[in-house]
Amino acid sequence: MRNWWKPYAVSAINLWASLVTVHKGELEAVLAGLVQGVLVVDAQLKLISINDAAARLLEVSRTEVLGQH
């Protein structure tokens, strides 16, 4: 019985993705309300989030810097 674990792994990944999506919205709301500048990068150091305060401090547009290294 090979790979019996795959359905469980897929279910766990789907659940995790759903939780991340929900919590990402909450995190974005918290970051938006901060007066401190906050940058969030992923494991490859790609910018995945920047709040308005950081964008003002760095004098950049949020949309133009997201996804950059």
Secondary structure as UniProt FT lines:
FT   TURN            2..5
FT   HELIX           6..33
FT   STRAND          39..41
FT   TURN            43..44
FT   STRAND          47..50
FT   HELIX           52..58
FT   HELIX           62..65
FT   TURN            66..67
//
